Amino acid sequence: MYFRRTYCYGWLMPFIDTFAVICKMMTCTYRFLLITGFLFTNIIYCIAQGQGQNQGPWPNAESQKLYYKGRDFLTAGQIQPAINTYEQAMALAPDKMIIQRDLGKAYFYGKRYDEAIKVLENVINSMDADDQVYQLLADCRHAKGENKKSRNTFMEGIERFPNSGLLYHELGKYYEDEGNLDDALDMWLEGIQKAPAYHINYYEAAHTYMNTSRVIWGILYGEIFVNMESETLRSFEVRKMIMDGYGKLFSSNPAELSEIRRAYSIGTADFESAVYNTYMKLAPIMDGGITIENLIILRTRFLIEWNAHFADTFPFTLFAYEDAMVRNGNFDAYNQFLFGKIVNEMGYKSWSKEHADAIERFQKDHEAQPLKPVAADFYNDKQIAHLFLQTKH
């Protein structure tokens, strides 16, 4: 859906993906109604975000009054009245960038892309632009079929905002749409490195790596993502993906195992291979299959081995976070949180009922002390060449 590229903040992405699945199940009429409702929910959020930005002195009371009136129209989904009111406000306060930014947004929602581009370019040339303005301008150009200009706009935005996880994500999606997975993954990895708190890039990278032989990154990035976005349709998709990753890692299929081993044949000199070889050392634990009990044993023993041999060389926030849970008694509940419903939903319900106190304690600790990845966690060598067979565009 092109709608995926609408002007929105990172927190909205889980709702967009859930929404896209729901849309596929609906009739055209109900799909239209739901799209309309979602679109204007997005407008409400973006306008609320703007209240604290670009709020220098208003040159006159009337322009301020008109701005807020236009904002109310946009919130209500009344695009044309919003445009008319913003235009009146801009005539009274031509240098007030918040008016031009929101007018550009209204033009975009009204599919008046040329007019949106004109005012958004003016905002970008001012000191009041942010990364979302670049995203919106790129989306306008994308909607007009000006794909190269859209890409260049994302690049210009990244040059101005080099730590914007949002822009790395969106440029990655642009490359993915073009069939260029090499550059798409490169952008998502750059986003992880430059903006480790922007969790959507972990989702994209995990999903991409799971379709290659380098499943270690798929497992790790997937688990980081689930910690940062826990209760969405997409998070349960990733939980299943992590389980599949462990299935590949300890596969009984000789061809699949051989392919993965070739990817990690360079020894233990780097982080990724150290993780892989530590898991392989513990492979007999998984002879009984991918069960929640075996995973807990495997992952506990992994932490013991990692702390003994690699923790000082490769400090990693996720492993330190897991180790803290082993020490405070939350690790079993954490693994149930990650995998319980995916492996055996009835078993998970039974375990949760018998260990209600453990679940409650874990949930409180998890909310009070969430996982916070840092830039120093980035050990990925970004060796992407030959991971994908594709046609460059």
C-alpha positions in Angstrom: 0.0 0.0 0.0 1.3 3.4 -0.9 -0.4 4.6 2.3 2.5 3.1 4.2 4.5 6.2 3.3 2.1 8.8 4.8 3.5 11.5 7.0 3.8 9.8 10.4 6.1 9.1 13.3 7.8 5.9 14.2 5.3 4.9 16.9 2.5 4.7 14.2 4.3 2.0 12.2 3.0 -1.0 14.2 -0.6 0.3 13.7 0.0 0.8 10.0 1.1 -2.8 9.6 -1.7 -4.2 11.6 -4.1 -1.9 9.7 -2.7 -3.2 6.3 -3.5 -6.8 7.3 -7.1 -5.9 8.4 -7.7 -3.9 5.2 -7.0 -7.0 3.1 -9.8 -8.8 4.8 -12.4 -6.1 4.2 -14.8 -5.1 1.5 -14.0 -2.0 -0.5 -16.6 0.1 1.4 -15.3 -0.8 4.8 -11.7 -0.5 3.7 -12.4 3.0 2.5 -14.0 3.9 5.9 -11.1 2.5 7.8 -8.5 4.2 5.7 -10.3 7.5 6.2 -10.4 7.0 9.9 -6.7 6.0 10.1 -5.7 8.9 7.9 -7.2 11.5 10.1 -6.0 9.9 13.3 -2.6 10.4 11.8 -3.4 14.0 11.1 -4.4 14.5 14.8 -1.2 13.1 16.1 1.0 15.1 13.7 -0.7 18.3 14.5 -0.4 17.6 18.2 3.3 17.1 17.7 3.5 20.5 16.0 2.1 22.4 19.0 5.5 22.6 20.7 7.5 23.4 17.6 8.1 26.6 15.7 6.2 28.6 18.3 8.0 31.9 18.2 6.0 35.1 18.6 3.0 35.5 16.4 3.1 38.7 14.4 -0.6 39.3 15.0 -3.5 37.7 16.9 -5.5 37.0 13.8 -2.9 34.8 12.1 -2.6 32.8 15.3 -6.4 32.4 15.5 -6.6 31.3 11.9 -3.8 28.8 12.3 -5.6 27.1 15.1 -8.8 27.1 13.2 -7.1 25.5 10.2 -5.6 22.9 12.5 -9.1 22.1 13.9 -10.4 21.7 10.3 -7.5 19.3 9.5 -8.1 17.3 12.6 -11.7 16.9 11.6 -10.7 15.7 8.2 -12.0 18.8 6.4 -9.2 19.2 4.0 -10.4 22.1 1.8 -11.5 24.3 4.7 -8.2 23.7 6.4 -6.3 24.7 3.2 -8.4 27.9 2.9 -7.8 28.8 6.5 -4.1 28.1 6.4 -3.8 30.2 3.3 -5.5 33.1 5.0 -3.2 32.7 8.0 -0.1 32.6 5.8 -1.1 35.8 4.1 -1.1 37.5 7.5 2.1 35.8 8.7 4.1 34.8 5.6 7.3 34.1 7.7 5.6 31.7 10.1 6.9 28.3 9.1 4.5 26.3 11.2 1.7 27.6 9.0 3.5 26.7 5.8 4.4 23.2 7.2 0.9 22.4 8.1 -0.4 23.9 4.9 2.0 21.6 3.0 0.6 18.7 5.0 -3.0 19.7 4.1 -2.1 20.0 0.4 -0.5 16.5 0.6 -3.7 15.0 2.1 -5.7 16.9 -0.6 -3.4 15.4 -3.3 -2.3 18.9 -4.4 1.3 17.7 -4.6 2.8 20.6 -6.6 1.5 23.2 -4.1 2.6 21.0 -1.2 6.1 20.8 -2.7 6.3 24.5 -3.1 5.6 25.3 0.5 7.5 22.4 2.0 10.6 23.5 0.0 10.2 26.9 1.6 10.1 25.3 5.0 13.2 23.2 4.2 15.1 26.4 3.2 14.3 27.8 6.6 15.8 26.9 10.0 12.5 25.3 11.1 12.5 22.1 9.1 12.7 18.7 10.8 13.1 15.2 9.5 9.4 14.7 9.0 9.2 17.7 6.6 11.8 15.9 4.4 9.7 12.7 4.7 6.6 14.5 3.6 8.3 16.3 0.7 9.8 12.9 -0.5 6.3 11.4 -0.2 4.8 14.2 -2.4 7.4 13.5 -5.0 6.9 9.8 -4.8 3.2 10.3 -5.2 3.9 12.2 -8.5 6.0 9.3 -9.7 9.2 11.4 -9.3 11.1 8.5 -7.7 14.6 9.8 -8.2 13.7 13.2 -6.7 12.0 11.4 -3.8 15.2 9.4 -3.1 17.3 12.5 -3.4 15.0 14.3 -0.9 15.6 11.5 1.6 19.3 11.7 1.1 19.3 15.5 1.6 17.3 15.0 4.8 19.8 12.5 6.1 22.6 14.9 5.3 20.9 17.5 7.4 19.7 15.1 10.1 22.3 12.3 10.1 20.8 10.7 13.2 17.2 10.4 12.0 16.2 6.8 12.2 13.0 7.7 10.4 14.8 8.9 7.3 17.1 5.8 7.1 14.0 3.7 7.4 12.1 5.5 4.7 15.0 5.5 2.3 15.4 1.8 3.0 11.7 1.2 2.1 12.3 3.2 -1.1 15.1 0.9 -2.1 13.0 -2.1 -1.1 10.2 -0.9 -3.4 12.8 -0.6 -6.2 13.9 -4.2 -5.6 17.3 -3.2 -4.3 17.6 -5.2 -1.1 21.4 -4.5 -0.8 20.8 -0.8 -0.4 17.6 -1.2 1.6 19.4 -3.3 4.2 22.4 -1.0 4.2 20.0 1.9 5.1 18.3 0.0 7.9 21.7 -1.0 9.4 22.9 2.7 9.1 19.7 3.6 11.0 20.4 1.1 13.7 23.9 2.4 14.1 23.0 6.1 14.0 19.7 5.9 15.9 19.6 2.8 18.0 16.4 3.9 19.8 14.4 3.9 16.5 13.2 0.4 16.7 11.5 0.0 13.3 14.9 -0.5 11.6 15.5 -3.6 13.8 12.3 -5.0 12.4 13.3 -4.4 8.8 16.8 -5.7 9.3 15.6 -8.8 11.2 13.1 -9.6 8.6 15.7 -9.2 5.8 18.4 -11.3 7.5 16.0 -14.2 8.2 15.8 -14.7 4.4 19.6 -15.2 4.2 22.1 -17.6 5.8 23.2 -15.0 8.4 20.4 -15.8 10.7 22.2 -14.7 13.9 21.5 -11.1 13.0 17.9 -12.0 12.3 17.5 -13.5 15.8 19.3 -10.7 17.6 17.6 -7.8 15.8 14.3 -9.6 16.1 14.6 -9.9 19.9 15.6 -6.3 20.3 12.6 -5.3 18.3 10.2 -7.4 20.4 11.5 -5.8 23.5 10.8 -2.3 22.1 7.5 -3.1 20.5 5.8 -6.0 22.5 2.1 -6.2 22.0 1.4 -5.7 18.3 0.5 -8.1 15.5 3.9 -7.3 14.0 5.7 -8.2 17.3 4.1 -11.7 17.2 5.2 -12.1 13.6 8.7 -11.4 14.7 8.5 -13.8 17.6 7.6 -16.5 15.2 10.4 -15.4 12.9 12.9 -15.7 15.8 11.7 -19.3 16.4 12.2 -20.1 12.8 15.7 -18.6 13.1 16.5 -21.0 15.9 15.0 -23.8 13.8 17.5 -22.9 11.0 20.4 -22.6 13.4 19.8 -26.1 14.7 18.3 -27.6 11.6 18.4 -31.4 10.9 18.6 -30.5 7.2 22.2 -31.0 6.0 21.9 -28.6 3.1 20.5 -25.8 5.3 23.2 -26.4 8.0 25.9 -26.4 5.4 24.8 -23.0 4.0 24.7 -21.4 7.5 28.1 -22.9 8.4 29.7 -21.4 5.3 28.4 -18.0 6.4 30.3 -18.3 9.6 33.4 -20.1 8.4 35.6 -17.1 9.4 36.2 -18.3 12.9 35.5 -16.4 16.2 37.4 -13.2 15.6 34.2 -11.1 15.1 31.0 -10.7 17.2 28.6 -12.5 14.9 30.8 -15.6 14.5 31.4 -15.7 18.3 27.7 -15.8 18.9 27.2 -18.5 16.2 30.1 -20.7 17.5 28.9 -20.4 21.1 25.5 -21.6 20.1 27.0 -24.5 18.1 29.0 -25.5 21.2 25.6 -26.0 22.9 23.8 -27.6 20.0 23.2 -31.0 21.8 20.7 -29.2 24.1 18.4 -28.8 21.1 18.5 -32.5 20.0 15.1 -32.8 21.6 13.6 -30.1 19.3 12.7 -26.4 19.5 10.7 -26.4 22.8 10.3 -23.6 25.3 12.2 -25.6 27.9 15.1 -26.4 25.6 15.3 -22.7 24.6 15.5 -21.6 28.2 18.3 -24.0 28.9 20.1 -23.1 25.7 19.8 -19.4 26.2 20.8 -19.6 29.9 23.9 -21.7 29.1 24.7 -19.3 26.2 24.9 -16.4 28.7 27.2 -18.4 30.9 29.5 -19.2 28.0 29.3 -15.7 26.6 30.2 -14.1 30.0 33.1 -16.4 30.4 34.7 -15.9 27.0 33.3 -12.8 25.1 31.5 -10.3 27.3 34.6 -8.2 27.9 35.5 -8.2 24.2 32.0 -7.6 22.9 29.8 -5.9 25.5 26.3 -6.1 24.2 23.2 -4.5 25.8 20.8 -7.3 24.9 23.0 -10.0 26.5 23.6 -7.8 29.6 19.9 -7.3 29.9 19.2 -11.0 29.7 22.0 -11.7 32.2 20.4 -9.3 34.7 17.1 -11.3 34.3 18.9 -14.5 35.0 20.3 -13.0 38.2 17.0 -11.5 39.4 14.9 -14.6 38.6 13.0 -13.2 35.7 14.6 -15.1 32.8 12.1 -17.9 32.7 9.2 -15.5 32.6 11.0 -13.4 29.9 11.4 -16.4 27.7 7.8 -17.3 28.2 7.0 -13.7 27.2 9.0 -14.1 24.0 8.1 -17.6 22.9 5.4 -19.1 25.1 2.4 -18.2 22.9 4.3 -19.1 19.7 5.5 -22.5 20.8 2.4 -23.7 22.7 -0.4 -21.3 23.5 -2.2 -23.7 25.8 1.1 -24.5 27.6 1.8 -20.8 28.0 -1.6 -20.2 29.6 -1.1 -23.1 32.0 2.4 -21.8 32.9 1.2 -18.3 33.4 -1.6 -19.5 35.7 0.9 -21.5 37.8 3.5 -18.7 37.8 1.3 -15.6 38.1 3.6 -13.9 40.5 6.6 -14.4 38.3 4.8 -13.0 35.2 3.7 -9.9 37.3 7.2 -9.4 38.6 8.7 -9.6 35.1 6.1 -7.3 33.6 6.8 -4.6 36.3 10.5 -4.9 35.9 10.3 -4.9 32.1 8.2 -1.7 32.1 10.4 0.0 34.8 13.7 -0.9 33.1 13.1 -1.5 29.3 15.8 -2.5 27.0 17.7 0.5 25.6 20.2 -0.5 22.9 23.1 1.9 22.3 25.4 2.8 19.4 28.2 0.8 20.9 26.2 -2.4 20.3 26.8 -2.1 16.6 29.1 -4.9 15.5 27.6 -5.6 12.1 30.3 -5.6 9.4 27.7 -4.5 6.8 29.0 -7.1 4.4 25.9 -7.3 2.3 27.2 -8.2 -1.1 26.1 -11.6 -2.4 23.4 -11.9 0.3 20.7 -11.4 -2.3 20.1 -12.3 -5.9 18.4 -9.3 -7.4 18.3 -6.9 -10.3 19.7 -3.4 -9.6 17.5 -0.4 -10.4 
